[in-house]
Amino acid sequence: MSPRGVATPDVRERLFAAAERVVERGGPGALTSRSVTAEAGCAKGLLHAHFAGLDEFVAELCLDRFARTAAKARELSGLVGQGAVARNLEAVTFALFESGGPAISGLAVTRPAAALRIREALAEGAPGFAAIQEAVTGYLEAERRLGRVAEAVDSPTVALAVVGTAHHLLMTGWPGAPDPRAAMTRLVSALVEAQVR
């Protein structure tokens, strides 16, 4: 545990990772500021020193994880012409499920103030599912121009289906639920591989 008065390096990420572990083990009801700081091995007041309260903390955690996945989706542009199209898309969708994705998304739903803050941030341009969808659309269109995806593929619709399904699986998952990656693999294959030249 960090002693009082000693700076905790990368405190936001440390607290976010601790929250993910708490929710993965015990579900949304297990999340308290005390459970997070205990899991992080830091002083009890550290969370409130960096966030206005638990709702702000939850909102910032969700927004941070959305931004990470959006950044990974933007990396697709560097993979155009490389590897298998379906595997490249799977890597992006799988990123949504890493670090307790379903549990954290469900957590936001249980906290109306956090959900409102997330909606406001997304409306103001914070990266979220729309940014991921745009990146997937751009990637598929670039692969289509190279002939690695069939001309018949409707890139925006495939992107919407992939991201929408990932969102559905995130919002309906729970700790201990079957791993959603298998369903995503089947969907991506059905939408893309069947039409890849």
N, C-alpha and C positions, 0 to 999 in steps of 0.2 A: 504494500500500500504506500502511496506517495505521502510523505509527511506534509503537514500543513505548511504553507508558504513556499513549497518547492514546486516549480513549474512542471506540469504533466505534458510531455511531448505528444503532439497530434491528438489532443484531447477529444475533439469531435469524433474522429474515426474510432478511437478507443471506446467511447461511449456508444457509438452506433453499433459496433461489432458486439459489444456486451449486450445491448438491447436485443439484437438478433438472436443471440444464444438463449436469452431469458425467454423470449416468445416461442422459439423453437421447442424448448423443453416444456414450458408450462402454459402456452397459449396466451392470448391477449390479456386475460385477467391477471396474469403473473407480473405484468409490467408495471412497476412503480419506479419512482426516482431512486428509491433505496435499493431495489433489486438490481437496477442498472449499475449503480455505483459500486455495489458489493461485487457484482460479477466483473466489473472493470478493475476492481482492486484499488479503488481510489476513495478519497474523502467523500462523505455523504453529501456535502453541499456543492460538489463540483458541477453536477448537472445544472443546478439552478444558478451557478455563477456564469454559465455560458448560454443558457436558454431561459426565457421568461417563465417557463413552466413545462410540464410534461406534454401538453398539447403542442406547443411550439417545437419541442424536441422531436415528437413523432412526425410532425409535418416536415421538419428539416431532414430527418432520416429518410422518409419516403422520397422527397425531392432529390436528395443526394443520390439515392439508388437509381431513380429515373435518369438523372443526368449521366451517371456512369454507363448505363445501358445505351443511352442515346449516343454517347461518345463512341462506344463499341460499334454501334450501327453505322456511324459515320466512317469508321475504318473500313467498311465494306468497299468503299470507292477505291481503296488501294488493293483490293483483291480481285478486281475485274480481270478476267482472263486467266485466273489462277485457281487451282483446286477445283473441287466439285461445287457447283452452284448451290445445291441443296445443303451440303455440309457447311458452306459459308453462312447461309441463312440460319441454319440450326445453331451455330455458335452465338449468333446475336440473340435468338430467342432463349437459348439456354442461360444466357447472362441474366435474363429477367428472373430466373428461378434460383440463382445462386444467392448465397447469404440470406437464406430464410425468406425469399421473395413472397411466397404465398402467405406466410405468417405475418409479415410486415404489412402487406397490402390489406389483409383482414384487420389488422390492428387499426389502421387509419379509419376504417369503416365504423369501428366501435367508438371513435372519438370525434364527434361532430365538429368541434372547433378545429381539430387538426385537418379533417377532410375539407372544411371551408378554406382554411389557409392554403391547402394544396391546390384546390380549384382556382383560387385567386392567383396564385403564383403561376400556374399553367396558363391562365388567361392573360397574364402579363408577359408571357413568352418564355417561362422556364421550360427547359427541355423535358418532354414526357413522351407519351405514346405517339402523339402526332409527329414529333421529330423522328422517332424510330420508324414510323410508317413512311415518312418522306425519304429517309435514307434507304430503306428497303426498296421502295419504288425506283429511286434513282439507280440503285445497284442492278436491279432486274432489267431496267431499260438499257443500261450500258452493256450488260451481258447479251441482251437480245440483239443489239447492234453488232456484236461480235459473232453472232450466230450460235452462241452457246445456249440460248434459250429460244424456243420456237417463236416465230412471228405471232402465232395465235395467242400467246400469253398476254393477258391484260395485267400489266405490272401494277397499276394502282389497286386493282381488285385483289390480286394475290397478296399484296402488301397488307391491305385491310384485313383479309382473312387470316393471315399469319399473326399480325399484331392483335387483332380482335380475339382470336383464340387464346393467345398467350394471356391477354387481359382477363378473359373469362376463367382460365385455369388458375390464375393468380387470385382472383376474387372469390372463387368457390373452393379453393384448396384449404387445408387445415394441417396443423402439425400432425405428422404420422400418416397423411394421405398418400396414396400411390404417387410415385415420382411422375410428374407431368411430362418429362422429356420424351418418353416413348410416344405419347399422343402427338407431341409436336413433330417428332421425326416422321410419323405416318402422314400428318397433314402436309408438311413441306414436300415430302415425296409425291403425294397425290397431286399437289398443285404445280410442282415444278418438274420433277424428274420424269413424269410421264410425258412431258412435252419438250424435254431437252432433246436436241438433235444429236 
